């Protein structure tokens, strides 16, 4: 994680291209593309107000008055500039991984897209986009194709090492998973430096665990066997925090250089610069965008806008555990894991507001609004974020009252994709995981493609996109979890759902986030009742009513939820991470009556395979008319429904698989 940083001579990043390859049109699905990769070295001025927000920047070593870093990049652009649309899509990535081609192109997962399968159907390439990635997360280990960054270590003014308490967790998926990787080296390997505890549920008392040992300064080993699904928490004294907030400055300076030009190497990466630059990122990459905005990094060092449009996905109300001492960007605050890690602090909404709980006045857009550098924003959520990450606070006040978000922040739209889990995969079948039910197969790639077209029209032509589409308290579609009308489906355990995770509130929350001590262990005290959090109401099938409803949800083959429960004895009934569930309908009326299922069977709903396809077709056309589906995706969805064979003779026995018992 920590390595010496080579010297940079100026505030403009110095780009070194180490790889250049041509990807043929037969692979991209469009024109030939150039693949360019390498490194860039940058240096920031701690006295510049745009950098002054970086935590511990004043404690970093300097060269020529600057603090230096080295990052990595990867660019895909049309080989012929004439084939380019003059626009960039920047992927904030996820833990150093490249993700945008998976969801925009329906490609397979790859950190070095090379094959036709990696490029999928080539949507972004057919639009002529240049696609860009760069390293910004300090805890990504250097790898040939992962996006990493090397950052300086902060030290005391006298040059001595900084030490402090750090918390790390392990939730084993197997009994032999007994190694805990430490985010920072231990200050000493003395067995007295560290306390290991375990608990089954996030709200349980911590039970001491003996028999652990250090395996070097960066690793702890349990005696084993591990208890599957339990939360192992290790608190220890660490040393050498990196200046992790520099990751945002690296993104700002690299993207600005590509967009506006300023070096020969930048011109090779992107001839002529870019008319518009858009960003996308899911989960960690989504929260990174909100954090990037909040700290004002969408203003470059010349006062210009960096990103013209942003599409954060699956963020909840969170930002990043990044611009603080002892940052752990990989950490994600969820109901069952890292529940008290910094992420959900005020401000929750984009517009500047006063929080009645803490008394603070702030907003995610406060800094960019002051410099006229705010982008157009489409904040998109899965159903899981309402359960796991407090998404309702994006659209309500602290007490759960609806807010007209389109009016208070006209450059922002909020879209909730109903009934989907956090981790979606193209063409995935329901599967048995660590949860009590089958996983949720709904997939959101078609929504991202439609929104990208709307975002481009919004920025380029000023054509306003559809209003925010989220559940609302006023119409009864946003409710307390206890008021959810979930049907009594056999072998399900809705009534055992645990309490909602708290939106962070503690006595120090009136301080700026960069000044809070987030390393205090055990976990900080919060007030779980400080903020009201709601979830989307469901229909008689248990499917969510509000938000963007995919055709496969509007014409369902079962119940799709964004939440799921862990198995009893292995964390249950805590939420099963970021997974959802799929509970199929019975094939026939006789089958559902035998099982006691209150939901209508496929036969009762659709009558025949043709009736099912007709229902999916009608739902797809309605979503297309609303602007949330492209014609090519409508055709794909209808074809997939026909191929699925619901109620067909050959597969009728498969349409209602046995539901796993909890």
C-alpha positions in Angstrom: 0.0 0.0 0.0 2.9 2.4 0.8 5.8 2.9 -1.5 8.3 5.7 -2.3 6.8 8.2 -4.8 9.0 9.4 -7.6 9.4 13.1 -8.0 7.1 15.1 -10.3 8.4 18.5 -11.6 5.1 20.4 -11.9 1.5 20.5 -10.9 0.5 19.1 -14.4 0.7 15.3 -14.2 3.5 13.7 -16.2 2.1 10.9 -18.3 4.2 7.8 -19.3 2.5 5.5 -21.8 3.8 2.0 -21.3 1.4 0.1 -23.5 -0.3 0.8 -26.8 -2.4 -1.8 -28.7 -5.0 -1.8 -31.5 -8.3 -3.5 -30.7 -9.9 -4.5 -34.0 -13.5 -3.5 -35.0 -14.4 -7.2 -35.0 -13.8 -7.2 -31.2 -15.2 -3.8 -30.2 -18.4 -4.2 -32.3 -17.7 -0.8 -33.8 -14.5 1.0 -35.0 -11.0 -0.1 -34.2 -9.9 1.2 -30.7 -6.6 2.0 -29.2 -5.8 0.6 -25.8 -3.3 2.8 -24.0 -2.0 2.2 -20.4 0.7 3.6 -18.2 1.4 5.8 -15.2 1.2 9.4 -14.4 3.1 11.4 -11.7 1.5 14.4 -10.1 2.3 17.0 -7.4 -0.1 19.2 -5.5 0.5 22.5 -3.7 -0.7 22.2 -0.1 -1.3 26.0 0.0 -3.8 26.0 -2.8 -7.3 26.2 -1.4 -8.4 23.4 -3.7 -6.0 21.0 -2.0 -6.3 22.3 1.5 -9.3 20.0 2.2 -7.0 16.9 1.9 -6.6 15.4 5.3 -3.0 15.3 6.6 -1.6 16.9 3.5 0.4 19.3 5.7 2.1 16.3 7.3 3.3 14.7 4.0 6.9 15.0 2.7 7.4 17.7 0.1 9.7 18.2 -2.9 10.0 21.7 -4.3 7.1 22.7 -2.0 4.8 20.0 -3.5 3.4 16.7 -2.3 3.8 14.0 -4.9 2.0 10.8 -5.9 2.1 8.3 -8.8 -1.0 6.7 -10.3 -2.0 4.3 -13.1 -4.3 4.8 -16.0 -6.0 2.8 -18.8 -7.7 4.4 -21.9 -9.8 3.0 -24.7 -10.3 5.4 -27.5 -11.2 5.2 -31.2 -8.0 4.7 -33.2 -9.3 7.2 -35.8 -10.2 10.5 -34.1 -12.9 10.9 -36.7 -14.8 7.9 -35.2 -14.9 9.6 -31.8 -17.9 11.5 -30.6 -15.5 13.8 -28.7 -16.8 12.6 -25.3 -15.4 10.6 -22.4 -16.9 8.2 -20.0 -14.8 7.9 -16.9 -15.3 4.8 -14.8 -14.5 5.4 -11.1 -13.9 1.6 -10.9 -14.4 -0.6 -7.9 -11.4 -1.6 -5.8 -9.1 -1.1 -8.8 -11.3 -3.1 -11.1 -12.8 -1.9 -14.4 -16.5 -2.2 -14.4 -18.3 0.0 -17.0 -18.1 -2.4 -19.9 -19.9 -5.0 -17.9 -23.0 -2.8 -17.4 -23.0 -0.6 -20.4 -21.9 -3.2 -22.9 -23.1 -6.4 -21.2 -19.5 -7.6 -21.4 -17.8 -10.2 -19.2 -15.7 -9.1 -16.2 -12.2 -8.1 -17.3 -9.5 -5.8 -16.1 -7.9 -6.0 -19.6 -10.7 -5.9 -22.1 -9.3 -7.8 -25.1 -11.9 -10.2 -26.5 -15.3 -9.7 -28.1 -16.9 -11.1 -24.9 -15.1 -8.4 -22.9 -16.6 -5.7 -25.1 -20.1 -7.3 -25.2 -22.4 -5.7 -27.8 -20.2 -2.6 -27.9 -22.7 0.0 -26.9 -20.2 2.6 -25.7 -18.0 2.0 -28.7 -20.9 2.3 -31.1 -21.5 5.7 -29.6 -17.9 6.7 -30.2 -17.0 7.2 -26.5 -13.5 7.2 -25.1 -13.5 5.2 -21.9 -11.0 6.1 -19.2 -9.9 4.6 -15.8 -7.3 5.8 -13.3 -6.1 4.7 -9.9 -7.4 6.6 -6.8 -7.9 4.1 -4.0 -4.9 3.8 -1.7 -5.6 0.3 -0.5 -5.5 -1.4 -3.9 -2.4 -3.6 -4.2 -0.4 -2.9 -7.4 -1.2 -5.3 -10.2 -0.6 -5.4 -13.9 -4.2 -4.5 -14.8 -5.7 -3.1 -11.6 -5.8 0.6 -11.1 -3.6 1.5 -8.1 -2.0 4.6 -6.7 1.2 5.2 -4.7 0.8 7.9 -2.0 3.1 9.4 0.6 3.0 8.5 4.3 2.1 11.3 6.7 4.6 11.8 9.6 4.7 13.9 12.7 6.2 17.4 12.3 9.4 16.1 13.9 9.6 13.3 11.4 8.6 10.5 13.7 6.0 7.9 12.8 2.3 8.6 13.4 0.5 5.8 15.2 -3.2 5.3 16.2 -5.9 2.7 16.7 -7.4 1.0 13.6 -10.3 -1.4 13.3 -10.5 -4.2 10.7 -13.1 -6.9 10.2 -13.3 -10.4 8.8 -16.5 -12.2 8.1 -15.5 -15.7 7.0 -17.4 -17.5 4.2 -15.6 -20.8 5.1 -14.2 -22.4 8.2 -10.7 -22.2 6.8 -10.8 -18.5 6.2 -8.7 -17.5 9.2 -6.4 -14.7 7.9 -7.1 -11.0 8.5 -5.2 -8.6 6.2 -4.4 -5.4 8.0 -5.0 -2.1 6.3 -1.9 -0.5 7.9 1.1 -2.2 9.4 1.0 -2.9 13.1 3.1 -0.5 15.2 4.5 -3.4 17.1 4.1 -7.2 16.9 3.8 -7.5 20.6 0.8 -9.8 21.4 -0.5 -7.1 23.7 -1.1 -4.9 20.6 -4.5 -6.0 19.6 -7.9 -7.2 20.7 -9.8 -9.8 18.7 -13.5 -10.3 19.3 -16.3 -12.2 17.5 -20.1 -11.8 17.4 -22.8 -13.4 15.2 -24.9 -10.2 14.7 -23.8 -6.6 14.4 -25.7 -5.7 17.5 -24.4 -8.5 19.7 -21.9 -8.1 22.5 -18.3 -8.7 21.4 -16.8 -11.9 22.7 -13.0 -12.1 23.2 -11.2 -14.5 20.9 -7.9 -16.0 22.0 -5.2 -17.8 20.1 -4.6 -15.3 17.4 -1.1 -14.3 16.3 0.7 -11.8 14.0 1.9 -13.2 10.7 4.2 -10.2 10.0 3.2 -6.6 10.4 0.4 -6.7 7.9 -1.5 -9.9 8.8 -3.2 -11.6 11.7 -4.0 -15.3 11.8 -6.8 -16.9 13.8 -6.4 -20.2 15.6 -9.4 -21.5 13.6 -11.7 -23.0 12.6 -13.6 -19.8 11.9 -17.3 -19.5 12.5 -19.0 -18.8 9.2 -20.9 -15.6 9.0 -19.6 -14.2 12.3 -18.1 -10.8 12.6 -14.4 -11.0 13.7 -13.3 -7.5 14.8 -9.6 -6.7 15.4 -8.5 -3.5 17.0 -4.8 -2.7 17.1 -2.2 0.2 17.1 -1.1 0.9 13.6 1.6 3.1 12.1 2.2 5.1 8.9 -1.2 6.4 7.6 -1.1 7.5 3.9 -2.5 10.8 2.6 -5.4 9.0 1.0 -7.3 12.1 0.0 -4.7 12.7 -2.7 -6.6 10.1 -4.7 -9.3 12.6 -5.4 -6.7 15.2 -6.5 -5.1 12.6 -8.8 -8.5 12.0 -10.5 -9.2 15.7 -10.8 -5.8 16.5 -12.3 -5.6 13.6 -14.7 -9.2 14.0 -16.1 -8.7 17.7 -16.4 -5.5 17.2 -18.4 -7.2 14.8 -20.8 -10.2 17.2 -21.2 -8.4 20.5 -21.6 -5.0 19.3 -22.8 -1.6 20.6 -21.7 1.0 18.0 -22.7 2.0 16.0 -25.7 1.3 12.7 -23.9 -2.2 13.9 -23.0 -2.8 14.7 -26.7 -1.8 11.1 -27.6 -4.3 9.7 -25.1 -7.1 12.0 -26.3 -6.4 14.0 -29.4 -8.2 17.3 -29.3 -9.4 16.9 -25.7 -13.0 16.3 -24.9 -16.2 18.4 -25.4 -17.9 16.6 -22.4 -16.7 14.2 -19.7 -19.1 12.0 -17.9 -18.5 9.6 -15.0 -20.1 6.4 -13.8 -19.3 4.1 -10.9 -21.2 1.5 -8.9 -21.0 0.9 -5.2 -17.6 2.1 -4.1 -17.2 3.9 -7.4 -20.6 5.6 -6.8 -19.8 6.7 -3.3 -16.4 8.0 -4.6 -18.2 10.4 -6.9 -20.3 11.8 -4.1 -17.2 12.2 -2.0 -15.3 13.8 -4.9 -18.1 16.3 -5.3 -18.5 17.0 -1.6 -14.8 18.1 -1.2 -14.9 20.3 -4.3 -12.7 18.4 -6.6 -14.9 19.0 -9.6 -13.1 22.3 -9.9 -9.7 21.9 -11.5 -6.7 24.1 -10.6 -7.7 26.6 -13.2 -11.2 26.9 -11.9 -12.8 24.9 -14.7 -15.4 22.1 -14.4 -13.9 18.6 -14.5 -16.9 16.3 -15.0 -19.9 17.6 -16.9 -22.2 14.8 -15.9 -22.0 12.1 -13.2 -23.9 8.9 -12.6 -23.2 7.5 -9.2 -24.9 4.1 -8.7 -25.7 2.1 -5.5 -24.5 4.7 -3.1 -27.2 5.0 -0.4 -26.5 8.2 1.5 -22.8 7.3 1.7 -19.5 8.9 0.8 -16.1 7.4 1.1 -13.8 6.3 4.0 -11.1 8.2 2.1 -10.3 11.7 3.1 -9.5 11.0 6.7 -6.5 9.6 8.6 -6.4 5.8 8.6 -8.6 5.8 5.5 -9.9 2.4 4.3 -11.6 3.1 0.9 -12.4 -0.6 0.4 -14.6 -0.7 3.5 -18.4 -0.6 3.0 -20.7 0.3 5.9 -23.6 -2.3 5.8 -26.1 -3.7 8.2 -23.9 -6.8 9.0 -20.4 -5.6 8.3 -18.4 -2.5 9.2 -21.6 -1.0 10.5 -20.0 1.9 12.2 -17.3 2.8 9.7 -17.6 6.4 8.4 -19.8 6.7 5.4 -23.3 7.8 6.3 -22.6 11.1 8.0 -24.4 14.4 7.2 -24.8 15.8 4.6 -27.0 13.2 3.1 -28.6 15.2 0.3 -27.1 17.1 -2.7 -28.8 20.5 -1.8 -27.5 22.5 1.1 -29.8 22.1 4.1 -29.7 22.4 7.9 -29.8 19.1 9.7 -32.2 19.2 12.7 -30.3 16.4 14.4 -26.8 17.8 14.4 -27.5 21.5 13.7 -25.0 21.4 10.7 -25.7 23.2 7.5 -24.1 21.6 4.5 -24.7 19.7 1.2 -22.9 17.5 -1.3 -23.0 20.4 -3.8 -22.0 23.2 -1.5 -18.5 23.6 -2.8 -19.1 23.1 -6.5 -22.1 25.5 -6.3 -19.8 28.2 -4.8 -17.4 27.9 -7.8 -20.1 27.2 -10.5 -18.5 23.8 -11.3 -21.4 21.5 -10.5 -22.2 18.7 -13.0 -25.5 17.3 -14.1 -26.1 14.3 -11.8 -28.2 11.1 -12.0 -28.0 9.3 -8.7 -29.3 5.8 -9.2 -30.1 3.2 -6.5 -30.9 -0.4 -6.3 -33.6 -1.6 -3.8 -30.8 -2.9 -1.6 -29.5 0.5 -0.7 -32.8 1.4 0.9 -32.4 -1.5 3.3 -28.6 -1.4 3.7 -27.5 2.2 3.3 -30.4 4.5 4.2 -31.2 5.7 0.6 -34.5 7.3 1.7 -32.5 10.1 3.3 -31.5 11.2 -0.2 -35.1 12.3 -0.7 -36.5 13.1 2.7 -35.5 15.2 5.7 -34.3 13.7 8.9 -37.8 12.9 10.0 -38.9 11.2 6.8 -40.8 14.0 5.2 -40.8 14.1 1.4 -38.5 16.6 -0.2 -38.9 18.0 -3.8 -35.4 17.1 -4.8 -35.8 18.2 -8.4 -36.7 21.7 -7.2 -34.1 22.1 -4.5 -31.3 20.8 -6.8 -32.4 21.2 -10.4 -29.2 19.6 -11.7 -29.9 16.4 -9.9 -32.2 13.5 -10.6 -32.8 10.5 -8.2 -33.8 7.2 -9.7 -34.5 4.0 -7.8 -34.5 0.7 -9.7 -37.2 -1.3 -8.0 -36.7 -4.8 -6.7 -33.1 -5.4 -7.6 -30.1 -6.4 -5.4 -26.9 -4.5 -5.3 -24.7 -7.1 -7.1 -26.4 -7.5 -10.5 -24.9 -9.7 -13.3 -25.9 -9.8 -17.0 -27.7 -13.0 -17.9 -27.4 -14.5 -14.4 -29.6 -17.3 -13.2 -31.0 -17.4 -9.7 -28.5 -19.3 -7.5 -28.1 -20.5 -3.9 -25.6 -18.4 -2.0 -25.0 -17.8 1.7 -28.6 -16.4 2.0 -31.8 -18.3 2.8 -33.3 -17.9 -0.7 -32.2 -17.9 -4.3 -30.4 -14.8 -5.5 -32.1 -12.1 -7.5 -31.4 -12.3 -11.3 -32.8 -8.9 -12.3 -30.2 -6.8 -14.2 -29.9 -3.1 -14.6 -27.6 -2.6 -17.6 -30.4 -1.5 -19.9 -31.3 1.3 -17.5 -27.7 2.6 -17.4 -27.7 2.7 -21.2 -30.9 4.7 -21.4 -29.8 7.0 -18.7 -26.5 7.6 -20.5 -28.4 8.9 -23.5 -30.6 11.1 -21.3 -27.5 12.4 -19.5 -25.8 13.3 -22.7 -28.9 15.1 -24.0 -29.2 17.0 -20.7 -25.6 18.2 -20.8 -25.3 18.8 -24.6 -28.7 20.1 -25.5 -30.3 21.1 -22.2 -33.1 18.6 -22.6 -34.3 17.8 -19.1 -34.5 14.1 -18.3 -37.6 12.5 -16.7 -38.4 13.7 -13.1 -36.9 11.8 -10.2 -38.5 8.4 -9.8 -38.3 7.2 -6.2 -40.8 5.9 -3.6 -42.6 8.7 -1.7 -44.3 8.9 1.7 -47.1 11.1 0.3 -48.4 8.3 -1.9 -47.7 5.5 0.5 -44.9 4.0 -1.5 -42.2 4.8 1.0 -42.9 3.2 4.4 -41.3 2.1 7.6 -40.0 -1.5 7.3 -42.5 -2.6 9.9 -45.4 -1.3 7.6 -44.3 -3.3 4.6 -47.2 -5.5 3.3 -45.0 -8.4 2.5 -47.1 -11.5 1.6 -47.0 -14.7 3.7 -44.9 -16.7 1.3 -44.1 -20.2 2.5 -40.5 -20.7 3.8 -39.7 -17.0 3.9 -38.7 -15.1 7.1 -39.7 -11.4 6.5 -40.8 -11.0 10.1 -37.3 -11.7 11.3 -35.7 -8.8 9.6 -33.2 -7.0 11.9 -33.4 -3.3 12.7 -32.3 -0.8 10.0 -28.7 0.2 10.3 -28.3 3.7 11.8 -27.5 6.8 9.9 -24.4 8.0 11.7 -24.9 10.4 14.6 -22.7 10.8 17.6 -21.6 13.7 19.9 -18.8 14.8 17.6 -20.9 15.0 14.4 -21.0 18.8 14.5 -17.3 18.7 13.5 -16.2 18.7 9.9 -15.7 15.1 8.8 -12.0 15.5 8.2 -11.6 16.4 11.9 -13.5 13.5 13.4 -11.7 10.7 15.1 -13.0 7.6 13.2 -10.4 5.3 14.7 -11.9 5.1 18.2 -12.5 1.5 19.0 -14.8 -0.2 19.8 -17.4 1.3 17.5 -18.7 4.8 18.0 -21.9 5.3 19.9 -24.8 6.2 17.5 -28.4 7.0 18.0 -30.3 4.6 15.7 -33.5 6.6 16.1 -32.0 9.9 15.1 -33.0 9.7 11.4 -36.1 8.1 9.9 -35.4 5.6 7.2 -37.9 4.0 4.9 -38.2 1.3 2.2 -40.3 0.9 -0.9 -43.8 -0.6 -0.3 -44.7 -3.8 -2.2 -47.7 -5.2 -4.0 -49.5 -8.5 -3.3 -46.6 -10.4 -4.8 -44.0 -8.7 -2.6 -42.6 -6.7 -5.5 -41.8 -3.1 -5.1 -44.4 -0.6 -6.5 -42.4 2.6 -7.0 -39.3 3.5 -8.9 -38.1 2.3 -12.3 -39.6 -1.2 -12.8 -37.8 -3.4 -15.2 -40.0 -5.4 -17.5 -39.2 -8.6 -15.7 -40.5 -7.1 -12.5 -43.6 -5.5 -14.1 -44.4 -8.9 -15.7 -42.9 -11.1 -13.0 -42.1 -14.8 -12.7 -41.8 -14.5 -9.0 -41.0 -12.2 -6.1 -37.8 -10.1 -6.4 -36.4 -8.3 -3.4 -33.4 -6.1 -2.9 -32.8 -7.7 0.6 -32.2 -11.2 1.8 -31.4 -12.8 5.1 -28.3 -14.8 6.2 -28.8 -18.4 7.3 -29.6 -19.2 10.9 -26.4 -19.9 12.9 -24.3 -18.1 10.3 -25.4 -14.5 10.9 -29.1 -14.8 10.3 -31.4 -13.0 10.5 -29.0 -10.1 9.7 -29.2 -8.9 6.1 -27.3 -11.1 3.7 -24.9 -8.5 2.6 -25.9 -6.8 -0.7 -27.7 -9.7 -2.1 -31.5 -9.9 -2.8 -33.7 -12.9 -3.4 -35.9 -14.5 -5.9 -38.9 -16.6 -4.8 -40.5 -18.1 -7.9 -44.2 -18.4 -8.5 -45.8 -21.8 -8.7 -46.4 -23.0 -12.2 -50.0 -23.9 -11.7 -52.9 -23.1 -9.4 -52.8 -26.6 -8.0 -49.2 -26.3 -7.1 -49.6 -23.0 -5.3 -52.7 -24.3 -3.3 -50.7 -27.4 -2.3 -47.9 -25.2 -0.9 -50.2 -22.5 0.6 -48.7 -19.8 -1.6 -51.0 -16.7 -1.7 -49.4 -15.5 -4.9 -51.1 -16.3 -8.2 -49.4 -19.0 -10.3 -47.8 -18.4 -13.7 -50.7 -20.2 -15.3 -53.3 -18.0 -13.6 -51.4 -14.8 -14.5 -50.5 -15.4 -18.1 -52.4 -18.5 -19.3 -49.7 -19.5 -21.8 -46.1 -18.9 -22.8 -47.4 -16.4 -25.4 -49.4 -14.6 -22.7 -46.2 -14.2 -20.6 -44.2 -12.8 -23.6 -47.0 -10.4 -24.4 -47.0 -9.1 -20.8 -43.2 -8.6 -20.9 -43.5 -6.8 -24.3 -46.2 -4.4 -23.0 -44.0 -3.6 -19.9 -41.0 -3.0 -22.1 -42.8 -0.7 -24.4 -44.2 1.3 -21.5 -40.7 1.7 -20.0 -39.3 2.7 -23.4 -42.1 5.4 -23.7 -41.0 6.8 -20.3 -37.4 7.2 -21.6 -35.8 4.5 -19.4 -35.3 1.8 -22.1 -33.7 2.0 -25.5 -35.3 0.2 -28.5 -32.4 -2.2 -28.8 -32.9 -3.2 -25.2 -36.6 -3.6 -25.6 -35.9 -6.1 -28.4 -33.4 -8.0 -26.3 -35.7 -8.2 -23.3 -38.6 -9.5 -25.4 -36.4 -12.1 -27.1 -35.0 -13.2 -23.7 -38.6 -13.6 -22.4 -39.5 -15.8 -25.3 -36.4 -17.9 -24.9 -37.1 -18.3 -21.2 -40.0 -20.6 -22.0 -42.1 -19.7 -19.0 -45.2 -22.0 -19.1 -43.7 -23.8 -22.1 -44.1 -27.6 -22.0 -40.4 -28.3 -22.0 -39.6 -26.2 -19.0 -42.8 -25.9 -17.0 -41.3 -28.2 -14.3 -38.4 -25.7 -13.9 -40.6 -22.6 -13.6 -41.3 -23.3 -9.9 -38.1 -24.7 -8.3 -38.1 -25.8 -4.7 -37.6 -22.8 -2.4 -34.7 -23.4 0.0 -35.9 -23.8 3.6 -34.5 -21.2 6.0 
